[in-house]
């Protein structure tokens, strides 16, 4: 091994990089049977399962789905 080798580290999280194309906030009312608040693992799973069973479902997330700090939800 070369003792002069250097390692470059990046801010890559190991999961995904944040998107650059997040749509703007909602500007109108939505009507649905179920509104799932939060696009974390539980929210995504719940919304997908409900929609897959034909339930009129809306998933609301303030940022990027699946891109939040997981540890803050389980403290």
Secondary structure by P-SEA (a helix, b strand, c coil): ccccbbbbbcccccccccccccccccccccccccccccccaaaaaaaaaaaaaccbbbbbbcccccccccccccc
